[in-house]
């Protein structure tokens, strides 16, 4: 889903500022400063490890150019459907999706400059990006992950006592991209769009491949309305469904279709139950990652 007034996706807005800091997810457990590495069939491959939401989110705009024999490991603390973007991919990469034990649950090719990227076909805790021909991805069944991974969970948003795990769209470019080109999403995962102030908002379903609940919240977390929004017959071409707020809103949350109804937050008429409020993640309130 994309905010209506953002008619084009960002390619590399604020390119430099979106670059991640030095990796912060690696905490050596052996008391040394040895860099993290994965082991595949007895071969050791050094990896750059990104496990914070700020680092993982930065891949939307920029992926590093990987040297031969090196990799990039994106990590989460649990299995979920993982999206790997490639808007700024400098080269084609092989991507291995792994569960927490190191078992390969999916393998795909990330094409250079493909704006749609790719998404794991099974829930995974890690995505390992490697230069083409580093290994044969179809021949790898398991690999040894680095010790000491401290991957950060997605920010949580509590709504009427129900918890959602949310990716944060904090910048104009994040909000323009939204959940486009995702064919699936884990049950309690979503995306929270944060704005600097309250105003009316209308979202649209351009390039959105899954039906969504789109919920609008005031600055104090009060739930204003939830729109159960279908996908278009052709999501890549107008006309596509629109989803407006019922008043001024500062936050907009997208979840899988029916999530609010299933969790008792809306009635059979689709209207919010009285008194439903959300605890907004602090990063969304600030409008930035620290």
N, C-alpha and C positions, 0 to 999 in steps of 0.2 A: 504494500500500500504506500502511496506517495502523496504528500500534501499537495492539494490542487494548485496552489500558486507556484510551486516549484515545477516548472514545465519540462525541465531537462535534468538529467542526472549530472552530478559533478564528476569530472574526470580526475582532477588533482587540485581542487580548491584547498588552499592552505597546505600545500604539499609538504613543505618543510616542517610546519608545526605539527603535522600528523605523524611524523616519524617517531618511533618509540624511543624511550630512553634506553640506557644499557639494560640488558635483560635482568629482571629482578626475581625470576621464578626459580633460579638455581641456588640452592643452599647446600653446599657440599656436606655430606654426612661423615666423610672420612677425615675431616680436619685439614684437607689440602685445598689448593686453589686449582686443581685439575679441572679443565673445562668439561662440560657434559658431553656425553657421547652415547650413541646407540651401537649395539653389536648385532650384526646380521651375518649369520653363517660363519662366525669366527672373525669377521672383518669389523674393525672399529671405525666408526664414522663420526667425527666431531660435529656437534650441532649447536646452533644458537637456539636458546630456549626462551619462548615467550609464553608466560602463563598468567599475566595480569590482564584484566579486561582492557586497559588502555593499550597494551601491546597488541593483543589479539585484534582489537578494533582497528588499529592502524593498518592492518593488512588490506583493508578496503581501498586504501589509496596508494600504498607502496609496499612492495615486497622487495627484500634485498636481493642483489645478484649473488647467487651462491657459487662459491668456488668449487672446482672439481673435487669430488670426494668429501664435500661438506654438505650439511643439511640444516633445515629450519624445523624445529619441533614446536607446534602449537599445542598447549595442554590445558585441559579442564579437569576438575576434581571428580567428575562423574561422566558416565556415558550420555550423550545427547546427539541429536542430528547436527553435524558440524558443517558450516558453510565456509568455503575458502574462496575469497574473491580474487580477481586477477586483473582488475582495471589497470593497475600499475605493474603487472608482472613483466620483468625484463626478459624472460625466456620461458620456454615450455618446461614444466616440471612434472615428475611423477609424484603422486600424492598417495601415501599409504595411511589409511585410517585404522587406528588401533584401539582395542579396549584397554582397560587398566592393567591387564596382565601382559600386554605386548602382543596379543594375538591380532593379526591383520583381519579386519572384518570387511574391508573394501579397498580397492585400488583403482585410481582413475588418473587420467592425464589432464593437467592444468595447462590449457593452451595459452600461448603468448597473446596478451592484449584482449582476451575474450571477456567482454563486459558482463557476461552472465555468470562467470565463475563455475563452480561445481559444488555439489553437496553430497555428503555421505549417504549411501543407500541403507546403511545400518547405523545405529547409535554408536558413537565412538568417544573416547576420552582424549585422544591425541590425533593430530594430523601431522605426518612427517613429509616434508617437501624435500625432494632430492633432484639434482640435475638429471636430465635424461641419460639413460644408460649407466647410471651409477650401480644399479642392481636391476634384476628382472623382477618388476613388481608382481607379476603373476606367479613367480616361483617362491616368493617369500610367504611363509605361513606365520611365523612368530619372530620377534626380535627382542633383544634385551634392552629395556629402557634405562635411562640414567637413574641412579639412586638420588633421593633427596628432592624430588619434584614437589614443589609447593604451589600448585596451581590454584588460582583464585576463582571462587564461585562467581557466577553472574550476580549483580546486585539483586536483592530481593525486594519485592513490593507487596506489602500486606494489605488486602482489600477485604474489609468486613471479616477479618479473621482468617482469610484464605491467602496463601502465599503463592505469588508468581515469581519466576526467575526471568529477569528482563535484561536484554541488551539495551544500551542507552544510545539514542540518537540525539546528541546535544548540539551539534553544529548544523548550519544550514545545509551543508553537503551531506551530512549523515541523514538528516530528515528527508532530503531529496531522494536518497537511495532507498531508504526504508527496508522493507522486506521483499523487494523485487527479486524475481528469479529464484525463489525458494519453492521447491516442489513438496516440501514436508517440514514439519516442526514438532519438536518434542511436546508432550502433553501439557506441561505447566510452564513452558517457555514462551516468551513473547518479546515485544519491543516497545519501549517507552520513549515517546517523543516529548522533549521538554522545550518550552519556549520561555522567553524572558518575562513575559507578562501575559495577562489574560486577554483573549480576543476571540472572535468567531473563527472556526476552522472548518474546512471541508477537505476531506481526503478522497482520493480516487484510486481505482484498481488497475491502473496501467502497469503492465508487466508483472502483475501479482498472480501467482499460480495456485494459491490456496485460498479458500473462503475464510473470512475473518470476522471475529467480534471486534468492533472498533468502539472504544469507550473514551469518554471525554470527562475530565476532572477539573474542578476549580483549583485555584492556588492552594486552598486549605485542604485539598484532597477529597472534597465532596464529589461523588459520582453524579454527573448531570444526565447523561444518556448513554445507551449502548445500542449500536446499530449492527445487526447481523447482516453481513455484507457478502454476497456471492461473488464468485469470479465471473469475468466476462466470457462470452462465447469465444472470443479471440482476445486474450489479455494484452496482446502486443499492438492492438489497433483500436482506435476510437470507434464507436462509443463504449465506455466502460462505466460500471456503477460508481456513483458518488456517495459519500458518507459525511453528512454535515453534523456539527455540534448543535445542541439545542440552546446554546447560550455561550457566553464567554468562557473559554477554557484555557488553562495553562499547560495541561498535560494530556497526552493522548496515548492510550495503551491499545496495542494490537495483540490479540490472542487467537487461538484456533476457534473456528466457528462453534458457537454453543457453549464456550467455556464459562461464561458468566451465568447462564441458565443452569448448567450442570452443577455449579457450585453454590446455587441458591442465592445469588447476588441480584438476580432479576426475576420477576414473576413470569407467568405464562404469557403475559402481554408484552414481554420484553422490556418493561419499565423497571428502573432500579428500585429495589425495596427501600423503604424509608430508613434514613440514617446511615446508609452505606458510605463509608469514607475510606480513603487509602492513606497509608503511611508511605510517603514519597521517599525514594532513596536519596541520601544526602548529596550524591554526585549530581542528581537531576535538579535538586533545589539550587545548588551552586552553579550548575550549568557547565561543569568541567570535571575532569579527573585530576586528582592531585598527583 
